[in-house]
């Protein structure tokens, strides 16, 4: 089977649907790959790199292709070169382009819409939308930093200090979380808002602060997207944004529900309340925008506030965007069975969810998966049953020691302590008492620490061995080379290893969390 990869049309699209790396993986799946000359140049992949990977350079990737892989939906007339029965794999947005779906069906083709890949765990490696949203969120911060006439991170100089920029992210999906991470990496103070309360922990884990509304309404929708909220909730949301606007340097809006116009979240009033020099990045500009003043595809200024309505944020990072896109598609080809066992399996929930047209027949969207019922809550969970183990072959039972054995051990220990007290000198009894208490308290302290904290805790508490260093130094300097002095030297040696080793481990662990 032959895969064709065309050169993307349009002046702003710089991505390509296959990279030299994924060409090798496609060929390993048994496919022959034809790349249009110059298809990857704008993404940083010259034709020579594709030839070295084993691809064929062709004038028209559609001619003779069994599978055509593209980034954007095909332009009018671009389907003419495909033979009947061929498969088109690209972003299609069938709800927005119903006429394109009919054209595909009229030519007897099949089509997989990458924007319809189900958002389930098994399909994450094929989720193009998540990959592109991650890149767009990062790029939105870079564009904002370029336009902002102030520092992102706080600065301390001889002329004084400046506070960090204050960034507000509206919508904490994949793009929003990527924007939070990028803004925090540049040193900004980041706030985020989302109608889904469940994303609060994700925002905080990225270093952002979650803005909450005291409102009894859940914003979780199907497919991992937020749903449309009530008018009362939206009014409270607008009031919260208006309160934040005068203190905000950068606003990045990411709210978007596929197939629907972008909700209006940042009005003219909000823009005019922002400080001069501030920036609004509207990531939903392609579908109308979340900002009332957004001009799709353009950067405009309103009363000193810059509003970016770029719809090509992913193409502005075309190298990595192409790499991620191509890898997602390669995983999809693996799901289709490769060249040898290729099949449009309608029983496969991933393939069926993304398959829009099958051999000239337009398929209706599959029903959304039913959410699994929540387990019933019990006020007091029942205690687990205690299962008695059968006796071993030797006749010994498994379980706690019987009371007579415990009493026997206690009696032996008491006799031993009495004998030591009668025979040993008072100094030994004193040191033994301190030793027993230290062992008991140390055991209790370590036992009650969460296992995840053992390594950082032990690396620091090893420094307590400095006490042993003091004691060892006193013993070693007592006089002649006696057994006590020798033990003191040994104690100094091992305690030094603990002290320096503890600080070394701590330093290495801290380096792991530094950028």
N, C-alpha and C positions, 0 to 999 in steps of 0.2 A: 504494500500500500504506500501511496505517496502523499506526503504532507506538503502543502504550499503555504509559504509565509509572505504576504504582500508588503509592499511599502505603504505605510499609512498615509492617507490623504490629509488635507488641511494644513494650515500654516503653523498651528500651535501644537500639533501632536508630534512629539519626538520619540515616543516609545515604539518598541518593536515587540512582536509576539514571541520571538525565539532568540536566544543568545547562543554564542558558540558552545557554551557549556551544555545547554539543554539540547542542542542539536546532537551532541554525542550521546546523550541519554535517550533521545528519540530513536537514533540509529540502533542503540542497544536493544530497544523494544521491537526492532525489526522493520522500522519505517525508513523509507527513502525521503529525504528532505530537500525541497527546492526553495531557495531564497531569492527574492527579487533583488537585482543589483541595486545597491545603495539603501536597502531597507533598514539597516542598523547604523548608518553613519551618524545620524543625529543623536543616537543614544550612546555613541562612543564605540561602536562595534564595526570595524571596516570589513569590506568584502573578503579580504585575505584571511581574516580570522575565521569566517564561516567556511571558507574553502579548506583551511587546515583542519577544521572539525569534521569535514566529510560532507558538507552540504554542496548542492549543485546551484550555481548561479544561473538564474533564468530571467527572461525578459518579462514574462507574465506568470505569476505563481498560480493563477487560477487554472491555467490550461493543463489538463491531464491530472489535476489533483483529486485525490479521493477525500482528503480532509483539508479544509482551508482554515487556518488559524489567524485571527486578526485581533487587534485591540478594540477599535471602535466599530460601531455598526457599519456595514458596507454602504457606500454611496450609491445613488441611483445608477443603474447600468453596470454596477460592479459584479453582478451575479451572472452576467452573460457568458463569461468564459467557463463557468462550472458545468460539468456534465451532470446529467440526471442521476439522482441517487447519492450525490456527494454530500458530505457533512460539513456544515459551517459551525465553527466554534469561535465565539467572540462575545463582547458585551453587546447586548441587543436592546435591552429595555423594552420588552414587547408591549407593555402597557402604554408607553409613550409613542411607540412606532408600530401601530397595528397594520399600517399599509405595507411596511417592510415584511412583516410576518406573512401577509397574504402573497407578496411577491415570491417569497421563499417557497411557500406551499405550491404556488402555480408552476414553478419550475421543477417540482418533484424532488426537492432537496430535503435534507434533515438539518435541524439547527439546534444547537445547545447554547442557551443564554447563560454566560458566566455570572451575570448578575442575579441569576435564579438558583445558584448553588445553595442547597439548604444549609442553614446555620446550625448544624449538629456537630457533635464531637468528631464523628468519623470523617466528616467532610472538611475539617479545618484546614488540612493541607491543600485543599483545592479552592479555598475561599478567596477569590480575587478581590472582592470588595473590602475585606478586612486588610489585606495586604496594601491595597492602594490607599485606604483610609489612614493607615498608620503613616505612610509616607506623606500624605497631604497634611496631616496634623503637624508633623515635624516641619514641613516646609512653610506652613502658615506662620509659625513662630519666627522663622528666618526672615520671611517677608516683612513681618511686623517690626522685627529688630532693625531691619534696613531702613524702614520709614520713620521709626521713633527717634526724635532728636535728643534723646537722653540715654543714659546708661541703663542696661538691664539689671546688672548686679550693683549693690551698694558699693561706693568707693570712699576710701579715706586717703586724702592727699594733704599736702602742706597748706592748700587753700581752703581746707575744710572737708566735710564729708557729705555724701549724698545718699539718700535712702534708695533701696532697690525699687525697680519698677513694679507696679501693681497690675497683675494680669487677671482677667476674668474669663474663664472658659465656660461657655454655655453649651451643655451637652457633653456628657462624660462617657461616650461610646469609645470605639477604637481610636477614632481621630482625636477626640477630646483627651483621652489618656496619653496619647502620643504627644499632643501639644503641652500637656502638663509636664511631662518628663523633659521635653526640650526647654521649656521656659524655666523650669527649676534648674536645669543644667547650666543655664546662662545667668543664674543668680537672682531671678525675679521672685517676688512674693506672689504666689498663685492661689486664686480662689476658683471654685468650680460649682456649677449648679446643674442639677438634672432632676427631671420629674420622677425618676426611679430611685427610691431611697436605697435600693440594694447596692448601688454603685458607690455609696459613701465610703466603704472600706477600701475600694479600689483607688478612689481619689486620694485618700489619706495615705495609702501605701506608696503612692507616687510623690508624696511630699506636698500635696495640695491641701487646701482647707475647704471643706464642703459647706456650702450655704444651704440652710434648711428653711423650709416653710412649715409652720405649725398648721397643717391642713390635712384632714382625713380623706386623702384620695391617692390611689396608687397609679403610677404612670407606666407600669410595665406592660408592654404590648407583645404581640406575637413576633416570632423570629428574632428576638433580641432587640427590637426597636421600641422606642417610646410610643405611646398612643396619644391621641388628641385628648386634651384635658378639658374640664368644664370651664364655663365662663368665669365662675367665681375663683377658681384656681388661677386662671390666666390673669385676672385682675390683681390677685395677691402677688403673682410672679412679676408683673409689670411694676408694682410698687417696690418690690425688693430690688429690681434692677435700677429703678430711678434713685433709690437710696445709695446704691453702689457707684453709679455713674460718675459723680463728681470726684471720687477718690481713685478712679481707675484710669490707668495709662493705656492699656491694650485690652480690647474685647475680641475674642475669637468665638464665632458662632458656628456650631456644627450640626444643629438640629435638622434632621431630614428623615422623612418617611417615604420609602420607595413608592413611586407611582402617584404621589400626591404633591401638591404645591408646598413649598417650604413654609413652615409657620412663621408668622411675624413675631419677633421677639425683641428687637431693638428699634424703637421708633425714632422719629425725628426729635421728639422731646428728650429721649435718652442721649442721642448724639450731641444735642446742643448743651446738655448738662455736663459733658465731659470736658476736661481741661484742654486748652489749646495745645496742639502738637500730638494729641492722642491718636491712636490708630484703631480702626475696626477692620477685622479680617472676616469676611462673610464666606464661609466654606460651602454654603448652600446656594451660591449665586446662580448656578446652572439651572436651578428650579425655582427661580424667582427671588431667592434670598431671604435670610432671616432679618436683615436690616431694611428698614423702610426706604432708605436712600441709596441702596446698592444699585450700581449700574453694572450688569453682568459683563464680565470680560474687561472691565476698565478700573482704573484707580481715579477716584474723584476726591475733592476736598470740600467740606462744608463747615463754615465758621471755624476754620483752623483744625478740623478733625479730618484725617485721611481715612477714606473708606475703600478697601480693596475688594473688588468683586471678581478676582481671578478664578476662572474655571479650569485652569490647566496646571494646578499645583503639583500634581503627580508628574506631569511632563517636564516640569522644571527640575526634577531629579530623575531624568530619563534613564540614566544608567542603572541605578538600583531598582527603579520602578519596572523597567523591562526585565531585569533579572528575577524579581519576585513574581511578576506576571507569568513569565515563561515557566518558572518552576511550578506554579499552581497548575498551569495547563499540562505540564508533563505528568504531574500526579493524576490528572483527570484521564490522560491517555492510558496510564497504568490501570486505572479503574475500569476503562473500556476494554481491557484485556490485551492491549498491545496489538501488533500487526497480525500475529498468528491466530489469536482467538478473539478478534475484535467483534463486539456485539453491543447493540443498543438495547440493553436489558431493561425492560419496563418494570421488572420486579425489583430492580435496584433503586432504593429510595433516593440516592444521590443523583443517578442518571435521570430517573423519572422526574425529579423535582426541577431539573434544569432543562429538560428536553421540551422545546416549544413546538417544533414541527418534526414529525417522524415520517419520512418517505412521502412527502407531499400532503400529509394530513396534519392539520392544526390540532394540537392536543390542549384540552382545558387544563388549567392549573390544578395540581393535585391537592387534595384536602390537607389542611395543616395538621401536623401530628397532635394528637390529643395529649394534653398535659397529664402526667401521672398524678393520681390522687395523693394528697398529702396524708401522711400517716396520722392516725388519731392520737391526740395528746392525752396522756393519763396524768391525773393530779400527782399521784405517787407511783412511780414505776415499780412493778412487782419485783421482789428479790429473785435473782436467778436460782433455779433449783440446785441443790447440792447433790452431786452424783457420787456415790460411794464407789471406789475402785475395788476391783476384785483382788484377793490376796495373791501375792506372787507365788511362784512354784516353791520357793524356799520356805514358805510359811510365814514370812514377815509381812505385816500389813503396811500399806503406804498411807501416811497421814501424819498428824501432829503427834508428838511424843505423849505417851500416857502420863497421867499425873504422878504416878509412882516414879517414873524415870526422871521427871523434872525435880521431884523432891530429892531423889538420890544425888543428882548432879549438884543441887544447891547445898546438900549436906557435905559433900566432898569438898566443894569450894570453901565452905565455912571452916572446915577443919584445917585446910591448907592455909587459910589466912591467919587462923589462930596460931598454927605452928610457926609461920613466918614471923608473927608478932613476938613470939617468945624467944626465937633464936636470932633474928636479924637485929642489927643496930638501929637506933631510932632514926638516923639519917636516911637509911634505906626505906624505912616505912613511910617517911615523909615524901621522898621522891616517888615511891611506888604509888602513893595516894594521888599525887599530882598527875602522874602518868596515866593512871586509870581514868581519872576525871577528864583529862585532855582527850584521850581516845574516845570516851563516850560522847563528849560534847562535839568533837570533830565529826564523829560518825553521824550524829543527829543533824548537824548543819549540812553536810554534804548530801545525806540521804533525802533531805527535803527540798533540794534544789532541782528544778526542772532539768531533764537530761540534755535539752538543747543548750543549756547554759553552762554545762560542765567545762567545756574547753576554755571559754573566756574567763570563767570564774577561777578555774585552777591555775591558769597562766598568770593571773594577778596575785592570787593568794600564795603562790609559791614564793613571792617576795617576803612573806612572813618568815621564811627561813633565815632572814637576817637576824632573828632572835637567836637561832642556833649558832650563827656566826659569832655573836657576842659571847655566848656560853662556851663555845669551842676555843675562842681566843683566851678566855679566862683560864680554862683548863690547860691549854698548851703553854701558857706563860707562867704557870705556877712554879716552875723550877726545873729539876732534873727530868731526864727522859724516863718518866714512869708510865705505867699503863694508862693512867688518867690523861697524861699529856698526849700520848699516842692517840687515844680516842678523840681528844680535842682536835688534833690535826685532821683526823679522818672526817670528823663532823664539819670542819671548815671546808674541806674539799667538796663533800657532797652538797652542803648547803650553798656553796658558791655556784655549783652547777644548777641548782634549783633557781637561785636568784637571777642569774644571767639568762638561763634558758626560759624562765617565765616571762621576762621582759622581751626577749627575742620573739617568742610566740605571740605575745600581745601586739608587738609592732607589725608582725606579718599579717595578723588578722585585721588590723586597722587599715593596712595597705589594700586589702581586698575590697574595702568599702569606699575607697577614695577613687575619684574619677581621674 
